[in-house]
Amino acid sequence: MTASLLRKAILLSFLACMMAYMWPFLADDALISLRYAARLAAGKGLTWNDAGPPVEGYSNLLWVLLCAGLHSAGVPIVLAARILGIACSLLCVHGVLRLIARATQDNTAQWVGGLVVALSAPLAIWGIGGLEQPLLLLLLLLAMAQLAPAFEANILPTAKQSTCAGILLGLACLTRPDTPLWVAAVAATIVWQYGFAAPSLRVALLLSGVAAAFWAGQLLFREAYYHSLWPNTAYAKIAFTPARCLEGAKYLVRFGIDHCIFGVIAVAQLLVWYRKKTIPPIAVLWLVPTVVWATYLVAIGGDIFPGFRHGILLLPLLALLTAFGTGLRPTGNSRIPIAAGVAGIAGLYILLQLHGSQDNIRAREEHWEWRGQTIGTQLARTFGATKPLIALNPAGCIPFWYGHDCLDMLGLNDAYIARHRPADMGQGWLGHELGDGAYVLARQPDMLMLSGIGIDDMYFPGDVFLLNSPVFRQEYVPATFHFAPQTRDCDNHPVQWDFISLKSAPVACDTFHAIFWMRHQSPSIGVVQQETAISVPVYLLRSKDRPIDIHFARDTPTLSLAPNDTLFTPPLFVRAGAKIHMENTAIRLVGAPHGGFFPRDTTVVLGISHQQPQAMLLGEAIDLRLGK
């Protein structure tokens, strides 16, 4: 095995170990994209729900199409995203090593530059995170590699090179809608490097024109299919404000601190070039687009996800500058000090990436999406026959595993909410500022989940409106669902390794709860009211001061009652002169005399008490007979 192949194998194994350490991170937004991909593979189109007009709640069309293709071939959809992400991440390391090899033949420089990406926690996190960033980086590396030979030779790229680069950049535009910024920066770099003249303008226009054809094609598709020129996610997230710029600047500073081990070398190299008034063309090719991308990240406020997913596009330039900077070291004949120095740098970088960065630590510790798997699958088992519409804020994990129509209260997958933005948009938490409680209430969802998973006291704008709405309080009954995942559920959860004890365990298999608000007049899950009988599902009962507790500890969810516990029904309409009969002797009415008459048409709330300890199944109902 040659030295270059050995180096590549070692660096790829480093990245594989980093991904194993970060396993099983999976972003909630990834499950939004995978819901679209799974529905597309099932023949339901690029849609979020069965009902209503389609909405573009994803911003990674090519990624969705690739995942759908693998899923159609029989690969489970989450595994499909993992396979694509891991493969693209490993290929990115290969691409960066080729880039560095073009810049320098120094063995130590190639090692150090390769370590920048191979030990990068962001690349490892998003290699398994389920979103499109590794694919985007790979396409950019391939596109820039088409132009690199011409830049190295200081000649204009040929028509073939420009066309190939344009195609790859066009695919990148299909991968993320903000990639045209990178395309424009590359075109500007060509004109800057070769002068504002007809030949360089022709090359820049050819490259950008080919890429623009892909972008325009998606624009036409979007207008025809979704009746919008921009993705719904842009309306839900983008706002250019000073507050966002401040958050974006903080984002870049944190990224710089996490990569400062190599950042110092990169900055030193830039200072050397500045003093010499010269810069290698291959560095120019990457410098301008990277600076443009970094500026864009500041403008949009960075990102809310762990692991600097947008920052991985900065890694090739950092690796390239580090490789050039390593060449500035004093020369010597001894390999031992050099190897020790490289190993020391690598060790410090690993410590900083894995234990010094809260953004990266959060990725390893974030498991609430797998709680969403438990919630979604349990809801599908319990209510799948009637398919109630569920309104909620975590729009990825629960809807993905629930599998039926949902209402996204934060607007990523709802065109109305995304286009009715608050006046102070851009001042709050990125991606979580939207909400229209009145609109949600008008949609009459059958169930609502306010706040987030495992959080009962952090409310979003739509949640606040609903909790303060008398109409909402009248129409919905709260129930606390307690989840205690069983063996068969945990068998479906991924495991996480403890690299100290060398043991593994399934994640998110602890007991937790979520509060759901149930619409008691819902045609799918509500009270069944007929002329001679009323049937009240047990999950619509409530205690006097708190929601009832529903336990999902077994296959059949239950409501446990102690002797003489009293629960109350939601409002029931009883006709004039009606007499209520109850055939179940273990249950007695508290709110009205047994067999009593109601003097007029009225809405009543009945207290129901069990005389003996009993566990009522969630599928059971309190049956009331109406007679005269």
SEROSE-391230 format. One record per residue (C-alpha): residue number from 1; residue in one letter; y, z, x. Coordinates in Angstrom, 3 decimals. Layout:
num/residuo/yy/zz/xx
NUM/A/Y/Z/X .
...
This chain:
num/residuo/yy/zz/xx
1/M/0.000/0.000/0.000 .
2/T/3.401/-0.985/1.393 .
3/A/6.172/1.567/1.832 .
4/S/8.179/0.118/-1.079 .
5/L/5.194/0.254/-3.459 .
6/L/4.408/3.814/-2.393 .
7/R/8.021/4.826/-2.943 .
8/K/8.025/3.183/-6.364 .
9/A/4.770/4.872/-7.378 .
10/I/6.028/8.287/-6.306 .
11/L/9.360/7.887/-8.087 .
12/L/7.675/6.677/-11.273 .
13/S/5.368/9.686/-11.181 .
14/F/8.438/11.922/-10.814 .
15/L/9.927/10.464/-14.000 .
16/A/6.581/10.820/-15.800 .
17/C/6.510/14.522/-14.852 .
18/M/10.065/14.953/-16.091 .
19/M/9.111/13.419/-19.441 .
20/A/6.049/15.666/-19.651 .
21/Y/8.286/18.682/-19.058 .
22/M/10.675/17.630/-21.841 .
23/W/7.867/16.822/-24.288 .
24/P/7.816/16.857/-27.334 .
25/F/11.555/16.310/-27.930 .
26/L/12.217/13.865/-30.750 .
27/A/15.741/13.385/-32.098 .
28/D/16.350/13.754/-35.820 .
29/D/18.298/10.482/-35.873 .
30/A/15.287/8.751/-34.330 .
31/L/13.374/9.551/-37.501 .
32/I/16.111/7.842/-39.526 .
33/S/15.514/4.640/-37.559 .
34/L/11.753/5.086/-37.829 .
35/R/12.005/5.492/-41.607 .
36/Y/13.685/2.083/-41.735 .
37/A/11.060/0.632/-39.385 .
38/A/8.152/2.054/-41.396 .
39/R/9.602/0.737/-44.658 .
40/L/10.117/-2.680/-43.084 .
41/A/6.499/-2.739/-41.885 .
42/A/5.426/-1.765/-45.418 .
43/G/7.252/-4.758/-46.892 .
44/K/10.180/-2.770/-48.352 .
45/G/12.861/-4.351/-46.179 .
46/L/15.424/-2.704/-43.954 .
47/T/16.170/-0.059/-46.562 .
48/W/16.527/3.706/-46.791 .
49/N/15.405/4.174/-50.392 .
50/D/13.553/2.306/-53.083 .
51/A/16.405/2.712/-55.571 .
52/G/19.983/1.585/-55.124 .
53/P/21.578/-1.053/-52.897 .
54/P/20.465/-1.185/-49.260 .
55/V/22.559/0.643/-46.682 .
56/E/22.545/0.253/-42.888 .
57/G/21.995/3.801/-41.732 .
58/Y/20.717/2.732/-38.297 .
59/S/22.665/1.311/-35.346 .
60/N/19.799/-0.118/-33.294 .
61/L/18.433/-3.219/-35.041 .
62/L/16.305/-4.542/-32.171 .
63/W/14.747/-1.102/-31.638 .
64/V/13.905/-0.836/-35.350 .
65/L/12.340/-4.312/-35.307 .
66/L/10.217/-3.560/-32.236 .
67/C/8.990/-0.264/-33.692 .
68/A/8.202/-1.991/-36.984 .
69/G/6.271/-4.687/-35.116 .
70/L/4.091/-2.161/-33.311 .
71/H/3.583/-0.230/-36.534 .
72/S/2.493/-3.409/-38.316 .
73/A/-0.091/-3.842/-35.561 .
74/G/-1.580/-0.452/-36.430 .
75/V/0.288/1.860/-34.057 .
76/P/1.564/5.077/-35.725 .
77/I/5.314/4.747/-36.020 .
78/V/6.310/7.813/-33.952 .
79/L/3.837/6.803/-31.251 .
80/A/5.317/3.301/-31.296 .
81/A/8.762/4.710/-30.485 .
82/R/7.273/6.898/-27.738 .
83/I/5.447/3.955/-26.171 .
84/L/8.538/1.757/-26.176 .
85/G/10.776/4.502/-24.833 .
86/I/8.442/5.560/-22.029 .
87/A/7.737/1.967/-20.989 .
88/C/11.440/1.059/-20.943 .
89/S/12.327/4.191/-18.965 .
90/L/9.727/3.466/-16.303 .
91/L/10.904/-0.139/-16.100 .
92/C/14.475/1.124/-15.719 .
93/V/13.454/2.981/-12.555 .
94/H/11.934/-0.260/-11.277 .
95/G/15.144/-2.121/-12.158 .
96/V/17.373/0.379/-10.365 .
97/L/15.147/0.261/-7.272 .
98/R/15.511/-3.516/-7.197 .
99/L/19.268/-3.137/-7.543 .
100/I/19.390/-0.700/-4.623 .
101/A/17.122/-2.934/-2.524 .
102/R/19.686/-5.718/-2.928 .
103/A/22.435/-3.425/-1.697 .
104/T/20.760/-1.834/1.319 .
105/Q/17.567/-2.083/3.336 .
106/D/17.908/1.500/4.554 .
107/N/14.707/3.359/3.637 .
108/T/16.392/6.744/3.196 .
109/A/19.149/5.224/1.047 .
110/Q/16.544/3.634/-1.223 .
111/W/14.738/6.954/-1.570 .
112/V/17.890/8.887/-2.404 .
113/G/19.191/6.246/-4.806 .
114/G/15.832/6.128/-6.544 .
115/L/15.797/9.901/-6.974 .
116/V/19.024/9.663/-9.013 .
117/V/17.168/7.991/-11.889 .
118/A/13.586/9.188/-11.299 .
119/L/14.618/12.850/-11.534 .
120/S/17.233/12.261/-14.203 .
121/A/16.672/14.562/-17.181 .
122/P/18.683/12.284/-19.540 .
123/L/16.423/9.313/-18.807 .
124/A/13.332/11.489/-19.264 .
125/I/14.653/13.041/-22.488 .
126/W/15.484/9.723/-24.082 .
127/G/12.345/8.103/-22.785 .
128/I/10.524/10.284/-25.311 .
129/G/13.423/10.968/-27.713 .
130/G/12.708/8.068/-30.046 .
131/L/16.049/6.239/-29.816 .
132/E/17.110/2.977/-28.203 .
133/Q/18.920/4.033/-25.004 .
134/P/16.077/3.197/-22.540 .
135/L/15.748/-0.269/-24.099 .
136/L/19.504/-0.778/-23.890 .
137/L/19.610/0.263/-20.229 .
138/L/16.669/-1.999/-19.403 .
139/L/18.321/-5.027/-21.022 .
140/L/21.563/-4.355/-19.120 .
141/L/19.671/-4.026/-15.829 .
142/L/17.916/-7.328/-16.478 .
143/A/21.159/-9.059/-17.445 .
144/M/23.039/-7.796/-14.400 .
145/A/20.097/-8.803/-12.178 .
146/Q/20.648/-12.398/-13.314 .
147/L/24.214/-12.299/-11.975 .
148/A/23.558/-10.234/-8.840 .
149/P/22.397/-13.081/-6.510 .
150/A/25.598/-15.041/-7.150 .
151/F/27.779/-11.975/-6.596 .
152/E/25.950/-11.193/-3.363 .
153/A/26.531/-14.719/-2.113 .
154/N/30.122/-14.606/-3.374 .
155/I/29.634/-17.739/-5.465 .
156/L/30.022/-18.290/-9.175 .
157/P/26.888/-17.717/-11.269 .
158/T/25.223/-20.942/-12.327 .
159/A/25.008/-22.086/-15.926 .
160/K/21.344/-21.019/-15.982 .
161/Q/22.132/-17.562/-14.618 .
162/S/25.024/-17.132/-17.039 .
163/T/22.949/-18.271/-20.008 .
164/C/20.039/-15.967/-19.163 .
165/A/22.424/-13.057/-18.676 .
166/G/24.108/-13.935/-21.980 .
167/I/20.774/-13.925/-23.832 .
168/L/19.846/-10.527/-22.425 .
169/L/23.298/-9.152/-23.233 .
170/G/22.951/-10.626/-26.718 .
171/L/19.703/-8.712/-27.183 .
172/A/21.546/-5.629/-25.963 .
173/C/24.167/-6.247/-28.680 .
174/L/21.350/-6.207/-31.230 .
175/T/20.193/-2.917/-29.700 .
176/R/23.554/-1.170/-30.108 .
177/P/26.643/-2.466/-31.944 .
178/D/29.039/-1.177/-29.265 .
179/T/27.457/-3.257/-26.468 .
180/P/30.061/-6.059/-26.864 .
181/L/32.335/-3.752/-24.859 .
182/W/29.938/-4.089/-21.920 .
183/V/29.789/-7.880/-22.430 .
184/A/33.575/-8.139/-22.399 .
185/A/33.716/-5.999/-19.250 .
186/V/31.186/-8.223/-17.453 .
187/A/33.144/-11.348/-18.419 .
188/A/36.346/-9.734/-17.174 .
189/T/34.601/-8.777/-13.911 .
190/I/33.635/-12.418/-13.301 .
191/V/37.222/-13.551/-13.784 .
192/W/38.538/-10.713/-11.604 .
193/Q/36.052/-11.378/-8.806 .
194/Y/36.495/-15.152/-8.676 .
195/G/40.073/-15.518/-9.813 .
196/F/41.766/-16.593/-13.023 .
197/A/40.801/-20.239/-12.794 .
198/A/38.961/-22.812/-14.882 .
199/P/35.539/-22.431/-13.156 .
200/S/35.394/-18.651/-13.515 .
201/L/36.712/-18.838/-17.091 .
202/R/33.987/-21.328/-18.001 .
203/V/31.278/-19.003/-16.645 .
204/A/32.775/-15.981/-18.404 .
205/L/33.076/-17.883/-21.695 .
206/L/29.518/-19.215/-21.438 .
207/L/28.059/-15.776/-20.823 .
208/S/30.110/-14.047/-23.498 .
209/G/29.653/-16.940/-25.940 .
210/V/25.858/-16.755/-25.749 .
211/A/25.948/-12.995/-26.239 .
212/A/28.478/-13.359/-29.061 .
213/A/26.099/-15.686/-30.899 .
214/F/23.603/-12.817/-31.234 .
215/W/26.368/-10.461/-32.325 .
216/A/27.709/-12.977/-34.859 .
217/G/24.213/-13.571/-36.206 .
218/Q/23.774/-9.884/-36.913 .
219/L/27.251/-9.793/-38.445 .
220/L/26.300/-12.552/-40.887 .
221/F/23.001/-10.836/-41.686 .
222/R/24.777/-7.534/-42.237 .
223/E/27.301/-9.113/-44.612 .
224/A/24.588/-10.950/-46.557 .
225/Y/22.119/-8.048/-46.750 .
226/Y/24.314/-4.936/-46.778 .
227/H/27.612/-6.499/-47.949 .
228/S/29.473/-4.960/-45.059 .
229/L/30.720/-6.226/-41.708 .
230/W/30.173/-2.882/-39.992 .
231/P/27.178/-0.540/-39.932 .
232/N/27.387/2.438/-42.236 .
233/T/27.073/4.729/-39.207 .
234/A/30.436/3.486/-37.900 .
235/Y/32.178/4.648/-41.074 .
236/A/30.342/7.964/-40.894 .
237/K/31.119/8.738/-37.245 .
238/I/33.890/6.729/-35.610 .
239/A/37.398/8.187/-35.506 .
240/F/39.845/7.799/-32.632 .
241/T/41.813/11.035/-32.409 .
242/P/43.107/13.294/-29.620 .
243/A/40.489/15.881/-30.602 .
244/R/37.710/13.345/-30.121 .
245/C/39.138/12.271/-26.765 .
246/L/39.148/15.892/-25.637 .
247/E/35.498/16.292/-26.634 .
248/G/34.662/13.007/-24.901 .
249/A/36.344/14.164/-21.706 .
250/K/34.360/17.406/-21.813 .
251/Y/31.200/15.356/-22.307 .
252/L/31.879/13.327/-19.145 .
253/V/32.762/16.450/-17.160 .
254/R/29.469/18.098/-18.138 .
255/F/27.593/14.943/-17.182 .
256/G/29.383/14.908/-13.823 .
257/I/28.580/18.561/-13.147 .
258/D/24.901/18.001/-13.953 .
259/H/24.802/15.112/-11.467 .
260/C/27.174/16.555/-8.863 .
261/I/24.489/16.671/-6.150 .
262/F/24.645/12.881/-5.957 .
263/G/28.125/12.572/-7.448 .
264/V/29.667/13.989/-4.271 .
265/I/28.021/11.230/-2.219 .
266/A/29.123/8.595/-4.746 .
267/V/32.757/9.750/-4.701 .
268/A/32.754/9.837/-0.887 .
269/Q/31.556/6.238/-0.834 .
270/L/34.294/5.159/-3.242 .
271/L/36.900/6.821/-0.995 .
272/V/35.547/4.950/2.040 .
273/W/35.860/1.633/0.194 .
274/Y/39.337/2.552/-0.973 .
275/R/40.474/3.203/2.574 .
276/K/38.902/0.008/3.840 .
277/K/40.397/-1.963/0.923 .
278/T/37.057/-3.613/0.335 .
279/I/34.106/-3.176/-1.996 .
280/P/30.763/-5.014/-2.028 .
281/P/30.558/-7.568/-4.858 .
282/I/27.323/-6.037/-6.197 .
283/A/29.204/-2.765/-6.650 .
284/V/32.089/-4.563/-8.381 .
285/L/29.602/-6.062/-10.849 .
286/W/28.561/-2.592/-11.992 .
287/L/31.805/-0.683/-11.451 .
288/V/34.015/-2.344/-14.069 .
289/P/31.561/-2.251/-17.026 .
290/T/30.591/1.340/-16.190 .
291/V/34.220/2.467/-16.140 .
292/V/34.818/0.693/-19.463 .
293/W/31.766/2.411/-20.954 .
294/A/32.867/5.829/-19.663 .
295/T/36.315/5.288/-21.193 .
296/Y/34.674/4.379/-24.492 .
297/L/32.625/7.586/-24.410 .
298/V/35.823/9.588/-24.037 .
299/A/37.429/7.744/-26.960 .
300/I/34.539/8.339/-29.388 .
301/G/34.095/11.998/-28.485 .
302/G/30.914/11.754/-26.423 .
303/D/27.795/12.678/-28.358 .
304/I/26.251/15.637/-30.192 .
305/F/22.666/15.177/-29.033 .
306/P/21.167/16.959/-26.030 .
307/G/20.468/15.120/-22.834 .
308/F/23.514/12.810/-22.484 .
309/R/21.905/9.828/-24.212 .
310/H/25.036/7.670/-23.787 .
311/G/25.371/8.829/-20.195 .
312/I/22.224/7.099/-18.983 .
313/L/24.194/3.837/-18.749 .
314/L/26.186/5.504/-15.953 .
315/L/23.070/6.115/-13.850 .
316/P/22.712/2.662/-12.175 .
317/L/26.208/2.815/-10.685 .
318/L/25.649/6.424/-9.606 .
319/A/22.373/5.438/-7.933 .
320/L/23.989/2.421/-6.276 .
321/L/26.945/4.392/-4.913 .
322/T/24.618/7.163/-3.734 .
323/A/22.471/4.651/-1.873 .
324/F/25.523/3.121/-0.207 .
325/G/26.858/6.597/0.599 .
326/T/23.576/7.726/2.136 .
327/G/24.012/4.946/4.661 .
328/L/27.065/6.780/5.985 .
329/R/24.906/9.590/7.410 .
330/P/24.609/10.032/11.202 .
331/T/21.781/7.946/12.609 .
332/G/18.872/9.533/14.445 .
333/N/15.288/8.907/15.429 .
334/S/13.638/11.942/13.889 .
335/R/12.188/11.417/10.433 .
336/I/11.381/15.085/9.821 .
337/P/15.000/16.285/9.348 .
338/I/15.723/13.270/7.145 .
339/A/12.658/13.893/4.971 .
340/A/13.522/17.581/4.736 .
341/G/17.070/16.730/3.727 .
342/V/15.919/14.311/1.013 .
343/A/13.422/16.875/-0.295 .
344/G/16.119/19.558/-0.335 .
345/I/18.506/17.327/-2.265 .
346/A/15.732/16.456/-4.728 .
347/G/14.882/20.122/-5.233 .
348/L/18.496/21.090/-5.916 .
349/Y/18.866/18.152/-8.304 .
350/I/15.762/19.203/-10.250 .
351/L/16.971/22.788/-10.534 .
352/L/20.377/21.650/-11.744 .
353/Q/18.893/19.175/-14.232 .
354/L/16.255/21.454/-15.719 .
355/H/17.709/24.942/-15.431 .
356/G/21.438/24.541/-14.853 .
357/S/22.291/22.176/-17.695 .
358/Q/22.514/23.545/-21.220 .
359/D/22.527/19.994/-22.566 .
360/N/19.131/19.343/-20.993 .
361/I/17.719/22.803/-21.736 .
362/R/18.547/22.266/-25.394 .
363/A/16.321/19.189/-25.481 .
364/R/13.293/21.164/-24.291 .
365/E/13.955/23.999/-26.720 .
366/E/14.877/21.919/-29.791 .
367/H/11.892/21.959/-32.149 .
368/W/13.468/22.153/-35.598 .
369/E/12.597/18.512/-36.287 .
370/W/8.928/19.554/-36.338 .
371/R/9.756/22.210/-38.905 .
372/G/11.111/19.273/-40.873 .
373/Q/7.672/17.709/-40.596 .
374/T/6.163/20.797/-42.221 .
375/I/8.772/20.767/-44.999 .
376/G/8.519/17.047/-45.647 .
377/T/4.730/16.913/-45.775 .
378/Q/4.565/19.991/-48.029 .
379/L/7.120/18.513/-50.411 .
380/A/5.152/15.265/-50.505 .
381/R/1.931/17.168/-51.309 .
382/T/3.555/19.294/-53.986 .
383/F/5.948/16.881/-55.678 .
384/G/4.688/13.479/-54.546 .
385/A/3.359/12.566/-57.985 .
386/T/6.791/12.812/-59.626 .
387/K/8.844/11.736/-56.562 .
388/P/11.985/13.831/-57.166 .
389/L/15.229/12.707/-55.558 .
390/I/16.107/15.221/-52.829 .
391/A/19.674/15.642/-51.557 .
392/L/19.976/17.156/-48.072 .
393/N/21.867/17.191/-44.780 .
394/P/19.069/16.740/-42.163 .
395/A/18.507/13.073/-42.946 .
396/G/15.850/12.362/-40.330 .
397/C/12.775/14.567/-40.258 .
398/I/12.445/15.722/-43.875 .
399/P/13.018/12.305/-45.522 .
400/F/10.769/10.647/-42.942 .
401/W/7.778/12.877/-43.694 .
402/Y/8.578/13.263/-47.395 .
403/G/8.406/9.495/-47.834 .
404/H/10.313/9.179/-51.130 .
405/D/13.954/8.652/-52.090 .
406/C/16.535/11.026/-50.648 .
407/L/20.310/11.410/-50.803 .
408/D/21.955/11.848/-47.390 .
409/M/24.813/14.293/-48.030 .
410/L/26.375/13.656/-44.588 .
411/G/26.738/9.968/-45.357 .
412/L/24.853/8.203/-42.551 .
413/N/22.610/6.607/-45.171 .
414/D/24.984/6.653/-48.113 .
415/A/27.662/3.978/-48.388 .
416/Y/29.874/5.898/-50.820 .
417/I/30.112/9.078/-48.749 .
418/A/30.621/7.152/-45.497 .
419/R/33.531/5.197/-46.966 .
420/H/35.248/8.191/-48.550 .
421/R/36.286/10.032/-45.430 .
422/P/38.392/13.198/-45.348 .
423/A/42.030/12.990/-44.318 .
424/D/41.328/15.015/-41.175 .
425/M/38.415/12.851/-40.032 .
426/G/37.989/13.150/-36.280 .
427/Q/38.943/16.816/-36.039 .
428/G/35.531/18.342/-36.691 .
429/W/31.935/18.130/-35.540 .
430/L/31.009/14.524/-34.770 .
431/G/28.702/13.078/-37.420 .
432/H/28.958/16.152/-39.685 .
433/E/32.446/15.869/-41.165 .
434/L/31.629/13.922/-44.318 .
435/G/30.552/15.266/-47.660 .
436/D/31.409/14.729/-51.306 .
437/G/29.960/17.439/-53.510 .
438/A/31.316/15.903/-56.727 .
439/Y/29.594/12.609/-55.944 .
440/V/26.327/14.388/-55.097 .
441/L/26.491/16.328/-58.359 .
442/A/27.148/13.126/-60.301 .
443/R/24.016/11.583/-58.764 .
444/Q/22.004/14.452/-60.326 .
445/P/19.431/14.885/-57.553 .
446/D/16.336/16.772/-58.639 .
447/M/16.380/19.064/-55.606 .
448/L/19.015/19.990/-53.033 .
449/M/18.776/21.585/-49.635 .
450/L/22.103/22.879/-48.373 .
451/S/22.965/23.669/-44.754 .
452/G/20.228/22.789/-42.234 .
453/I/16.682/23.675/-41.261 .
454/G/16.405/27.357/-40.375 .
455/I/20.116/27.866/-41.081 .
456/D/21.339/29.615/-44.229 .
457/D/24.980/30.284/-43.407 .
458/M/26.433/27.092/-41.876 .
459/Y/27.690/24.883/-44.660 .
460/F/29.038/21.352/-44.484 .
461/P/31.913/20.048/-46.655 .
462/G/29.705/18.871/-49.520 .
463/D/27.797/22.161/-49.477 .
464/V/30.973/24.207/-49.852 .
465/F/32.055/22.227/-52.920 .
466/L/28.670/22.651/-54.577 .
467/L/28.412/26.379/-53.950 .
468/N/31.838/26.855/-55.524 .
469/S/31.096/24.594/-58.478 .
470/P/30.320/26.343/-61.810 .
471/V/28.564/23.191/-62.996 .
472/F/26.255/23.272/-59.991 .
473/R/25.442/26.940/-60.572 .
474/Q/24.659/26.193/-64.230 .
475/E/22.438/23.171/-63.584 .
476/Y/20.501/24.305/-60.520 .
477/V/18.231/27.256/-59.791 .
478/P/17.649/28.410/-56.173 .
479/A/14.157/28.995/-54.829 .
480/T/13.237/30.167/-51.355 .
481/F/10.315/28.171/-49.965 .
482/H/8.425/30.083/-47.267 .
483/F/6.413/27.934/-44.886 .
484/A/3.533/29.292/-42.819 .
485/P/1.929/26.199/-41.281 .
486/Q/-1.836/26.255/-41.312 .
487/T/-4.240/24.908/-38.719 .
488/R/-4.368/21.454/-40.204 .
489/D/-0.559/21.251/-40.128 .
490/C/-0.314/22.479/-36.547 .
491/D/-2.972/20.004/-35.494 .
492/N/-0.455/17.317/-36.423 .
493/H/2.321/18.941/-34.399 .
494/P/2.810/17.951/-30.750 .
495/V/2.138/20.475/-28.015 .
496/Q/4.462/21.734/-25.326 .
497/W/3.242/22.706/-21.872 .
498/D/4.232/25.841/-20.029 .
499/F/4.187/24.637/-16.436 .
500/I/4.011/28.191/-15.093 .
501/S/1.004/29.424/-17.051 .
502/L/-0.408/25.877/-17.366 .
503/K/-1.046/26.503/-21.067 .
504/S/-0.011/24.485/-24.080 .
505/A/0.617/25.301/-27.720 .
506/P/1.739/23.368/-30.806 .
507/V/5.464/23.645/-31.442 .
508/A/7.142/24.806/-34.672 .
509/C/4.061/26.593/-36.024 .
510/D/5.946/29.788/-36.801 .
511/T/6.779/31.078/-40.276 .
512/F/10.184/30.040/-41.608 .
513/H/11.937/29.431/-44.911 .
514/A/14.263/26.968/-46.592 .
515/I/16.276/27.388/-49.776 .
516/F/16.029/24.552/-52.290 .
517/W/18.116/24.251/-55.435 .
518/M/16.073/22.890/-58.342 .
519/R/17.683/21.065/-61.272 .
520/H/16.162/22.699/-64.320 .
521/Q/16.844/19.741/-66.627 .
522/S/15.396/17.207/-64.181 .
523/P/13.047/14.758/-65.904 .
524/S/10.660/14.882/-62.949 .
525/I/10.529/18.585/-62.026 .
526/G/12.499/20.382/-64.739 .
527/V/11.804/22.145/-68.005 .
528/V/9.713/20.115/-70.432 .
529/Q/11.270/20.805/-73.820 .
530/Q/9.560/19.458/-76.926 .
531/E/10.055/20.162/-80.601 .
532/T/7.292/22.754/-80.850 .
533/A/6.886/23.888/-77.236 .
534/I/8.748/24.550/-74.024 .
535/S/7.102/24.402/-70.609 .
536/V/8.931/26.104/-67.725 .
537/P/7.631/25.350/-64.184 .
538/V/7.277/28.593/-62.264 .
539/Y/9.559/27.398/-59.460 .
540/L/12.436/27.385/-61.970 .
541/L/12.089/31.099/-62.637 .
542/R/14.544/33.378/-60.888 .
543/S/15.012/37.048/-60.264 .
544/K/18.165/38.833/-61.287 .
545/D/19.822/39.048/-57.884 .
546/R/18.090/36.536/-55.611 .
547/P/16.080/33.309/-55.544 .
548/I/12.358/33.608/-56.130 .
549/D/10.000/33.354/-53.176 .
550/I/7.521/30.466/-53.103 .
551/H/4.885/30.727/-50.371 .
552/F/3.311/27.654/-48.794 .
553/A/0.813/29.700/-46.801 .
554/R/-2.172/27.934/-48.354 .
555/D/-2.933/24.473/-49.619 .
556/T/-1.682/25.512/-53.061 .
557/P/1.807/27.079/-53.014 .
558/T/2.109/30.330/-54.955 .
559/L/4.621/32.707/-56.476 .
560/S/3.475/36.318/-56.087 .
561/L/4.403/38.882/-58.707 .
562/A/4.017/42.659/-58.582 .
563/P/3.259/44.637/-61.758 .
564/N/6.162/44.522/-64.215 .
565/D/8.274/42.253/-62.014 .
566/T/10.784/40.499/-64.215 .
567/L/11.808/36.893/-63.701 .
568/F/14.211/34.872/-65.825 .
569/T/13.937/31.352/-67.126 .
570/P/16.736/28.829/-66.797 .
571/P/18.758/28.206/-69.962 .
572/L/16.524/26.984/-72.796 .
573/F/17.609/25.351/-76.048 .
574/V/15.958/26.971/-79.073 .
575/R/16.551/25.676/-82.566 .
576/A/17.770/27.846/-85.429 .
577/G/15.183/30.219/-86.826 .
578/A/12.667/29.521/-84.089 .
579/K/9.947/32.030/-83.403 .
580/I/8.489/32.226/-79.881 .
581/H/4.772/32.703/-79.361 .
582/M/3.090/33.458/-76.028 .
583/E/-0.676/33.211/-75.834 .
584/N/-1.014/34.598/-72.309 .
585/T/-1.491/38.354/-72.745 .
586/A/-0.680/39.003/-69.082 .
587/I/2.880/37.832/-69.701 .
588/R/5.437/39.420/-71.975 .
589/L/8.964/38.525/-72.979 .
590/V/11.709/40.911/-71.955 .
591/G/14.868/39.098/-73.021 .
592/A/13.948/38.900/-76.724 .
593/P/11.603/40.696/-79.111 .
594/H/8.111/39.261/-78.942 .
595/G/7.872/36.804/-81.795 .
596/G/11.561/37.280/-82.600 .
597/F/13.746/34.752/-84.434 .
598/F/16.979/33.252/-83.127 .
599/P/19.587/33.071/-85.863 .
600/R/21.168/29.783/-84.844 .
601/D/20.883/26.837/-82.476 .
602/T/21.490/28.445/-79.102 .
603/T/20.786/28.405/-75.398 .
604/V/18.825/31.440/-74.324 .
605/V/17.533/32.868/-71.068 .
606/L/14.275/34.767/-71.361 .
607/G/13.041/37.495/-69.087 .
608/I/9.333/37.152/-68.311 .
609/S/7.243/39.987/-66.923 .
610/H/3.642/40.111/-65.702 .
611/Q/1.788/43.239/-66.716 .
612/Q/-0.624/42.893/-63.809 .
613/P/-0.283/41.740/-60.188 .
614/Q/-0.676/38.001/-60.156 .
615/A/-0.191/35.010/-57.889 .
616/M/1.069/32.105/-59.939 .
617/L/0.411/28.624/-58.625 .
618/L/3.443/26.476/-58.024 .
619/G/1.976/23.845/-60.318 .
620/E/1.703/26.311/-63.190 .
621/A/4.166/26.642/-66.051 .
622/I/5.176/29.291/-68.558 .
623/D/4.282/27.805/-71.942 .
624/L/6.343/28.934/-74.906 .
625/R/5.304/27.966/-78.445 .
626/L/8.034/27.500/-81.018 .
627/G/7.242/28.143/-84.652 .
628/K/8.683/29.562/-87.877 .
